[in-house]
Amino acid sequence: MIKVYGIKNCNKVRDTFKWLKKNDVEYEFIDLKKEPLSEGKLDEFVHKVGLDVLVNRRGMKWRQLGLKDKNLSEDELFDELLEHQVMIKRPVLEKGEAILVGYDEDSFEGFLE
């Protein structure tokens, strides 16, 4: 079964739900506000796709924290992401060992095959 990580009120996550339902794909939703990723799970995601893919540098939280102007090391950026998981680019889809980040219907099709 596919796991979808995100935030319930995120438009991209809602669009993902619609796409999955339209294509009869069963999924489990993990709301990062209610069930934040463990440090180990976040580290697993980072190792699979990289911090650059996982961090949403265009989001409100990124701007609120003023991170654009800070020269953070990868460890510091990881710690910020662990503490402020709303900065994770959404949605994150997990299927077995594979991870897909972001809303892209074409990528969904290939990912789910």
BELMO-V620979 format. One record per run of one state. SS is the DSSP state (H for helix, E for strand, - for the rest). FROM is the first residue (numbers start at 1). LEN is the number of residues. If there is no record, write none. Layout:
# BELMO-V620979
ss->{SS & SS}
from->{FROM & FROM}
len->{LEN & LEN}
This chain:
# BELMO-V620979
ss->{- & E & - & H & - & E & - & H & - & H & E & - & H & - & H & - & H & - & H & E & - & E & - & E & - & H & -}
from->{1 & 2 & 7 & 11 & 23 & 27 & 32 & 39 & 50 & 51 & 55 & 56 & 60 & 65 & 67 & 70 & 74 & 84 & 85 & 88 & 89 & 92 & 96 & 98 & 102 & 105 & 113}
len->{1 & 5 & 4 & 12 & 4 & 5 & 7 & 11 & 1 & 4 & 1 & 4 & 5 & 2 & 3 & 4 & 10 & 1 & 3 & 1 & 3 & 4 & 2 & 4 & 3 & 8 & 1}
